[in-house]
Amino acid sequence: MSDFDAIDSLLAGVGPEAGLPAPDRRRELRERARLSKAQVARALGVSPSTVAGWESGRDPVGEVRTRYAYLLDGIAAKFADETAPDTTPAPTPEPAAPPANAFTAFVADGSSAEPSEPAQVEPAGPAEGGEGDEVEVLAAPEPCVLCGQPAAHRVAGFAQHLDPADCQATAAAPPVPPAAQPAPPAQPDTAHTRKPTTTAHPPRTTHPPRTTRPPERSKPPARHAFQEPSGPGDLITQAVQAALAEHHGDVEAATAVLLKRAIPDAMRLLDETRKGARYDVIAHPWIPDILRKQTSRGADQIWEARPKWTRHELPPGRHEVTALDINGAYLSALKTHLPLGQLEHSAGLAHDRRRAGVHLITPPAWEHEDVLPNPIGQRDEPGPLWVTEPTLRLLLRLSGPKYGLCAPPEIHESYTSGATENLLEKFRIALKDARDTAIAGGDEVTLEYVKAMYSKFVSTMGESNYNRELYRPDWMHIIRSQAFANLWLKALKAHDEGLTVVRAMGTDELHVIGDWRSVFPEGRRVTEVKVKDTYTAGTDTTTGHTETEGEGEE
């Protein structure tokens, strides 16, 4: 099948503008053709979040731009003959769950976070449902794909009842006479359709009251046929198996191919883990200037508080130092408070734990440099600086009554939005489970593939040419800072448990003296640490010189 065959198949089912129309017109054309973002994304070979970005103002480039313009021109041509306005009265839409505003990101299942601004509910057109799916009010009932009875709504292009109870009730109703009974619809191919959603639909309005309980069935209802048999983790397994098969079991060749595909595969996995989420990911929101690079090869103004600390003096005598490697530092850091929508400016306000973003602060003085690193890292210049949410929360925690290690930071201004800690939780768990399974089975191919997926996902979500599907430099800085804060907290734990902290570097390197196994579990899982190196250091009592001898150990 050529690149344009999938698009032609869409155009054949929906009823030419040159170039790319305005973003609002793009969305209007898609909705008029009754196509979901997921359907368009599948035909163009991109993610639904990318299509959402195009409809919010971002323009595609290269080959995909040509194919997208071809699709929009084809849809416009389908309706070119409609000269008279449509006089059919629009059905009154039933109350719908508020759609995400132009800058609202999705919330993972179980999150209690809300969008930062109330969304405007459109009086006509499809209401946004779960990830990429759309709920449409039908002018005339159509047969439900689950039970075959008339349904008033279409979800992801398929007529169905919004409430499973209604579907069961209609299935148990007296049969319709043959003359009036609609022909049962052909069962769609589940490999090319979305599972009918039952978790993110608008609340129902008025339905006939149920007077009797439907009879129990000995087999599952028909809707189970649309449940997808595989989960997010299976995408990783399938990719590894396909790469090994393509290269006839050559581990090195398969690994090289998987590493090159890590970024698009990570975005595909992210889309898979968003199924059932309440809001779409807004991949390209408005970003303040402090989050933009000052020059083409320069940096923005955000300080990530990366540790780079070595203890000035060791206790007298010679000591064995163990360099510990923190496993999956960036993977663990995906669980952090991320802003959901557009970053909004505020000044002179106290910290709100329900929001997250970046903050201009004057950090407190740190008087424990001899035993613990500074929580904001090694900084050459004094005065205010822009820090991320994890750094600010760490400073506030250390200034609280439990620790009392410093004064509270002074917050001057902030760019924040409503936040949740579970935004990437499903994504993180899928990667962690795949990593654990690979470790248990000695599968180094999958292990390297998963590592590349989460590390490149974090490093390319800013201003990067390698990942144009997601532009969230605020998320990138926050996740990186969370990894640094996690390392700092491990140093604090080691210190509180009586270990001598010798060095803290980057995201995953902690050097200590003492019985570290009584403090940290040893292993390769993300909750464990492993030995990276051992060496001796300290003052030679006979010469008075400080010496260090290294002995590598994996």
C-alpha positions in Angstrom: 0.0 0.0 0.0 1.5 3.4 -1.0 1.6 6.4 1.4 -1.5 7.9 -0.3 -3.7 4.7 -0.3 -4.6 5.1 3.3 -5.7 8.7 2.7 -7.7 7.7 -0.4 -9.5 5.1 1.7 -10.5 7.9 4.1 -11.6 10.2 1.4 -13.7 7.5 -0.2 -15.8 7.2 2.9 -16.5 10.9 3.5 -18.3 12.8 1.0 -9.4 21.3 -3.6 -8.0 23.7 -1.3 -4.4 24.5 -2.3 -1.7 24.3 0.4 -2.6 24.2 4.1 -5.7 26.1 5.3 -5.8 27.9 8.6 -5.7 25.7 11.8 -9.4 26.4 12.6 -10.3 25.3 9.0 -8.2 22.1 9.3 -10.2 21.1 12.4 -13.5 22.1 10.7 -12.8 20.0 7.7 -11.9 16.9 9.8 -15.0 17.3 11.9 -17.2 17.9 8.9 -16.0 14.6 7.5 -16.7 12.9 10.8 -13.1 11.7 11.1 -11.4 11.4 14.5 -7.9 12.6 15.2 -6.9 9.0 15.7 -8.2 8.1 12.2 -6.3 10.9 10.5 -3.1 10.2 12.5 -3.2 6.5 11.5 -3.5 7.4 7.8 -0.7 9.9 8.0 1.6 7.7 10.2 1.8 10.2 13.1 0.3 10.4 16.6 -3.1 11.9 17.5 -1.3 14.5 19.5 0.5 15.6 16.4 -2.8 16.1 14.6 -4.0 18.1 17.6 -0.9 20.3 17.3 -1.6 21.0 13.6 -5.1 22.1 14.5 -3.8 24.4 17.2 -1.4 26.3 15.0 1.7 24.2 14.3 2.5 23.3 10.7 3.8 20.0 9.5 7.0 19.8 7.4 8.4 17.6 4.7 6.6 14.7 3.2 3.9 14.5 5.9 3.0 18.2 5.1 2.3 17.2 1.5 0.2 14.2 2.5 -1.7 16.3 5.1 -2.5 19.0 2.5 -3.6 16.2 0.1 -6.1 14.9 2.7 -7.5 18.4 3.5 -7.9 19.2 -0.2 -9.7 15.9 -0.7 -12.1 16.6 2.1 -12.8 20.1 0.9 -13.5 18.7 -2.6 -16.1 16.3 -1.2 -18.2 19.2 0.0 -17.4 21.7 -2.8 -20.8 21.1 -4.4 -22.7 22.1 -1.3 -23.8 25.6 -2.3 -26.9 25.9 -0.2 -26.6 26.2 3.6 -27.7 23.2 5.6 -31.2 23.8 6.9 -31.4 20.7 9.0 -31.9 21.8 12.6 -28.9 20.8 14.7 -29.8 18.4 17.5 -29.5 19.7 21.0 -26.3 18.4 22.4 -26.4 16.7 25.7 -24.2 18.0 28.5 -20.6 17.0 27.8 -17.5 16.6 29.9 -15.5 19.9 29.5 -13.0 19.5 26.7 -9.5 20.5 27.2 -8.7 24.2 26.4 -6.1 25.0 23.9 -3.2 24.4 26.3 -4.5 21.7 28.5 -2.7 18.4 28.7 -4.2 15.0 29.5 -4.5 13.6 33.0 -3.6 10.0 33.6 -6.3 7.8 35.1 -6.8 8.3 38.8 -5.5 11.9 38.8 -7.5 14.5 40.7 -6.0 17.4 38.8 -8.3 19.8 36.9 -7.5 22.0 33.9 -6.1 25.4 34.8 -8.9 27.3 32.9 -12.6 26.4 32.3 -13.0 25.2 28.8 -15.6 26.6 26.4 -18.2 24.0 25.4 -19.0 24.3 21.7 -22.8 24.3 21.0 -22.3 22.1 17.8 -19.8 19.6 16.5 -18.4 16.6 18.2 -17.4 16.7 21.9 -14.0 15.6 22.9 -14.0 12.2 24.5 -11.0 10.0 25.6 -7.7 10.2 23.9 -8.3 10.9 20.2 -11.9 9.6 20.3 -14.9 11.8 19.6 -18.5 11.6 20.6 -21.1 12.8 18.1 -24.8 13.4 18.5 -26.6 11.7 15.6 -29.4 13.5 13.8 -31.0 10.1 13.2 -30.4 6.9 15.3 -28.1 4.3 13.8 -27.5 0.6 14.7 -25.2 0.2 17.7 -22.1 -1.8 16.9 -22.4 -3.6 20.2 -26.0 -4.7 20.3 -27.5 -3.7 16.9 -30.2 -1.5 18.4 -30.7 2.2 17.5 -28.2 4.5 19.2 -28.2 8.3 19.3 -24.4 8.7 19.5 -21.3 7.8 17.5 -17.9 7.2 19.3 -14.7 7.1 17.2 -16.8 6.8 14.1 -19.0 3.9 15.3 -22.6 4.2 16.5 -23.1 2.9 20.1 -24.8 3.5 23.4 -22.8 5.7 25.7 -23.9 3.7 28.8 -23.2 -0.1 28.8 -26.4 -0.5 30.9 -28.4 1.0 28.0 -26.8 -1.4 25.6 -27.7 -4.4 27.8 -31.2 -3.1 28.3 -31.9 -2.7 24.6 -30.4 -6.1 23.9 -32.9 -7.6 26.4 -35.9 -5.7 24.9 -38.5 -7.5 22.8 -37.3 -8.2 19.2 -38.2 -5.7 16.5 -40.4 -7.1 13.7 -38.3 -8.3 10.7 -39.7 -5.5 8.5 -38.4 -2.8 10.8 -35.3 -4.5 12.3 -32.1 -3.0 10.9 -29.5 -5.3 9.4 -26.7 -6.1 11.9 -23.6 -4.1 11.0 -20.5 -5.8 9.8 -18.0 -6.3 12.7 -15.2 -3.8 12.3 -11.6 -4.9 12.0 -10.2 -4.4 15.5 -6.7 -4.0 14.1 -7.8 -0.7 12.5 -10.4 0.6 14.9 -10.4 2.0 18.3 -12.1 0.2 21.2 -15.4 1.9 22.1 -14.6 4.0 25.1 -16.6 3.6 28.3 -14.5 5.8 30.6 -14.4 9.2 29.1 -17.8 9.8 27.6 -20.1 12.8 28.4 -22.7 12.2 31.2 -26.0 10.8 29.8 -29.1 12.9 29.9 -32.6 11.3 29.8 -33.0 7.6 29.1 -36.1 5.4 29.6 -36.3 4.2 33.2 -35.4 0.5 33.7 -38.1 -1.4 35.4 -36.6 -4.9 35.2 -33.1 -6.2 35.5 -31.8 -7.7 32.3 -31.4 -11.5 32.3 -28.0 -12.7 33.1 -25.9 -14.1 30.2 -23.8 -17.1 30.2 -21.2 -15.5 27.9 -19.7 -12.0 27.8 -21.6 -9.2 26.0 -20.5 -8.5 22.4 -18.6 -5.4 23.3 -15.7 -7.5 24.7 -14.9 -8.4 21.1 -13.6 -4.8 20.7 -11.2 -4.9 23.7 -7.7 -4.7 22.5 -5.8 -7.9 23.6 -2.4 -6.2 24.0 -1.2 -3.5 26.4 1.4 -0.8 26.2 4.2 -3.2 27.2 3.4 -5.5 24.3 4.5 -2.7 21.9 8.0 -3.0 23.3 8.1 -6.8 23.1 6.8 -6.8 19.5 9.3 -4.2 18.4 12.2 -6.2 19.9 11.0 -9.5 18.4 10.5 -7.9 15.0 14.0 -6.3 15.0 15.6 -9.7 16.0 13.6 -11.5 13.3 14.6 -8.9 10.6 18.3 -9.3 11.4 18.1 -13.1 11.9 19.0 -13.0 15.6 21.9 -10.6 15.3 21.8 -8.9 18.7 24.1 -6.0 17.8 22.2 -5.2 14.5 18.8 -5.4 16.2 19.9 -3.2 19.1 21.3 -0.6 16.7 18.0 -0.4 14.8 16.0 -0.2 18.0 18.1 2.7 19.3 17.5 4.7 16.2 13.7 4.1 16.5 13.7 5.0 20.3 12.2 8.5 19.9 9.2 7.7 17.6 8.6 4.4 19.5 8.5 6.3 22.8 5.9 8.7 21.4 3.8 5.8 20.1 4.0 4.2 23.6 3.0 7.5 25.1 -0.1 7.6 22.9 -0.9 4.0 23.8 -0.7 4.8 27.5 -3.0 7.8 27.0 -6.0 5.6 26.1 -8.9 6.5 28.4 -7.2 9.7 29.6 -9.5 12.6 30.2 -7.6 15.3 28.2 -5.5 15.3 25.0 -1.8 16.1 25.3 -1.2 19.6 23.9 2.2 19.1 22.4 3.1 22.7 21.4 1.7 25.2 23.9 2.8 28.8 24.3 6.1 29.0 26.1 7.5 32.1 27.9 10.8 33.6 26.7 12.7 32.3 29.8 12.2 28.8 28.4 13.5 29.6 25.0 17.2 29.4 24.0 18.9 32.8 24.1 21.0 31.9 21.0 20.9 29.0 18.5 23.5 27.1 20.5 22.9 28.7 23.9 20.7 27.8 26.7 17.5 29.2 28.2 17.3 30.8 31.7 16.2 27.7 33.7 18.6 26.4 36.4 18.2 22.6 36.9 20.3 22.3 40.1 22.5 19.6 38.8 24.8 18.2 41.6 28.5 18.4 41.2 29.9 18.1 44.7 32.9 16.5 46.4 33.5 16.6 50.1 36.4 18.9 51.0 37.8 16.8 53.8 37.5 13.2 54.8 37.8 11.9 58.4 41.3 11.0 59.4 42.8 7.8 58.1 42.3 5.6 55.0 38.8 4.7 53.9 37.2 2.4 51.4 34.8 4.5 49.2 32.0 2.9 47.2 30.6 4.6 44.2 27.0 3.7 43.9 25.0 3.8 40.6 21.4 4.9 40.9 19.3 2.8 38.5 16.9 4.3 36.0 17.3 7.9 37.4 15.3 9.5 34.5 12.8 6.7 34.5 12.0 7.3 38.2 11.9 11.1 37.6 8.9 10.7 35.2 6.8 10.7 38.4 6.9 14.4 39.1 4.5 17.3 39.2 4.0 18.5 35.6 2.0 21.5 34.5 -1.1 20.5 32.5 -1.9 23.6 30.5 -0.6 27.0 29.5 1.9 28.5 31.9 0.4 31.6 33.5 2.5 34.4 35.1 2.1 35.4 38.7 4.2 37.6 41.0 4.3 38.0 44.8 2.3 34.9 45.5 3.0 32.0 47.9 3.7 28.6 46.5 0.6 26.6 45.5 1.1 22.9 45.7 -1.8 22.3 43.3 0.2 24.1 40.5 3.7 23.5 38.9 6.1 25.3 36.7 9.2 27.4 37.0 9.9 30.1 39.6 12.2 33.0 40.0 13.6 32.7 43.6 16.4 34.0 45.8 17.8 30.7 47.2 18.6 30.5 50.9 22.2 30.3 52.2 23.5 26.8 52.6 25.7 26.2 55.7 26.2 22.4 55.4 28.6 22.3 52.4 31.1 20.3 54.4 28.8 17.3 54.8 26.1 17.6 52.1 25.9 19.2 48.7 23.9 22.4 48.1 20.4 21.6 47.0 20.6 24.1 44.1 23.9 22.7 42.9 27.2 24.5 42.4 26.5 28.1 41.4 29.1 30.7 40.7 26.9 33.8 40.9 24.7 34.9 43.8 21.2 36.4 43.5 17.9 35.4 42.0 17.6 32.6 39.5 14.8 30.6 37.7 14.4 27.1 39.1 11.9 24.3 38.4 9.2 22.9 40.5 11.2 20.0 42.0 14.0 22.3 43.1 11.6 24.7 44.8 9.7 21.9 46.5 13.0 20.4 47.8 14.1 23.8 49.3 10.7 24.3 50.9 10.9 20.8 52.4 14.4 21.3 53.8 13.3 24.6 55.3 10.3 23.0 57.1 10.1 22.0 60.7 11.1 18.4 60.0 14.6 19.2 58.7 15.3 22.9 59.4 18.4 22.9 57.3 17.9 26.3 55.6 15.6 29.3 55.4 12.7 29.3 53.0 13.5 30.5 49.5 12.0 33.9 48.5 9.7 33.6 45.5 9.6 36.6 43.2 7.5 35.5 40.3 6.3 32.3 38.6 5.0 30.7 35.5 2.7 27.9 36.5 -0.3 25.8 35.6 -2.6 23.3 37.3 -0.5 20.1 37.8 -0.6 16.4 38.5 2.1 14.0 39.6 0.5 11.2 37.5 0.7 12.7 34.0 3.2 10.2 32.8 2.6 7.4 35.3 1.2 4.8 32.9 4.1 5.6 30.5 6.6 5.2 33.3 5.1 1.9 34.6 5.1 0.4 31.1 8.8 1.2 30.7 9.6 0.0 34.2 7.8 -3.3 33.8 9.5 -3.9 30.5 12.9 -3.1 32.1 12.2 -5.4 35.1 11.2 -8.3 32.8 14.3 -7.8 30.6 16.6 -7.9 33.7 14.9 -11.0 35.0 15.3 -12.7 31.6 18.8 -11.4 30.8 17.5 -9.7 27.8 20.1 -7.0 27.1 18.4 -5.9 23.8 15.2 -4.9 25.4 17.1 -3.3 28.3 19.1 -1.0 26.0 16.0 -0.3 24.0 14.0 0.8 27.0 16.8 2.9 28.4 17.1 4.7 25.1 13.3 5.3 25.0 13.0 7.1 28.3 16.4 8.9 28.2 15.8 10.2 24.6 12.2 11.0 25.4 13.3 13.4 28.2 16.2 14.9 26.3 14.4 15.7 23.0 11.1 17.1 24.3 12.6 20.6 24.3 14.0 22.5 21.3 15.1 19.4 19.4 15.0 18.5 15.7 14.8 14.8 16.7 11.3 15.0 18.2 8.9 17.4 16.6 5.8 15.7 18.0 6.4 17.2 21.5 7.7 20.6 22.4 7.6 20.9 26.2 10.9 22.4 27.5 9.2 23.0 30.8 8.6 19.3 31.2 12.2 18.5 30.1 13.6 20.8 32.8 11.2 19.6 35.5 11.9 15.9 34.8 15.7 16.5 34.8 15.5 18.5 38.0 13.4 15.8 39.6 16.2 13.3 38.9 18.7 15.6 40.5 16.5 16.1 43.5 16.1 12.4 43.9 19.8 11.9 44.0 20.1 14.7 46.6 17.5 13.0 48.8 19.5 9.7 48.6 22.6 11.7 49.8 20.5 13.0 52.7 19.3 9.5 53.6 22.8 8.2 53.5 24.0 11.0 55.8 21.1 10.5 58.2 21.8 6.8 58.4 25.4 7.4 59.5 27.2 7.0 56.1 29.9 9.6 55.1 28.9 11.2 51.8 32.0 11.7 49.7 30.6 12.8 46.3 27.3 13.4 44.4 27.4 13.8 40.7 24.7 14.2 38.0 21.7 12.1 38.3 23.0 8.7 39.3 26.4 8.8 41.1 26.7 8.8 44.8 30.0 8.0 46.7 29.8 6.9 50.3 31.9 5.5 53.1 30.3 2.9 55.4 27.9 0.0 55.4 25.7 1.2 52.5 24.0 -2.2 52.1 22.2 -1.5 55.4 20.7 1.7 53.9 20.2 0.9 50.2 19.0 -2.4 48.6 21.5 -3.8 46.1 20.3 -4.8 42.6 19.4 -3.5 39.1 15.8 -2.5 39.7 14.8 1.2 39.9 14.3 0.9 43.6 17.8 -0.5 44.1 21.4 0.6 43.6 24.5 -1.2 42.2 28.2 -0.8 42.7 29.9 1.3 40.0 33.4 1.5 41.5 35.3 1.0 44.8 38.5 2.9 45.8 40.5 3.9 48.9 40.9 7.5 49.9 42.0 9.5 52.9 45.1 10.7 54.6 48.2 8.5 55.0 49.0 8.8 58.7 52.7 8.2 58.0 53.2 10.8 55.3 50.3 13.2 55.9 49.5 13.2 52.2 46.0 12.6 50.9 45.9 9.7 48.4 43.2 8.1 46.3 43.5 4.6 44.7 40.8 3.4 42.4 39.8 -0.1 41.6 37.0 -0.5 39.0 34.2 -2.9 39.6 31.1 -3.4 37.5 
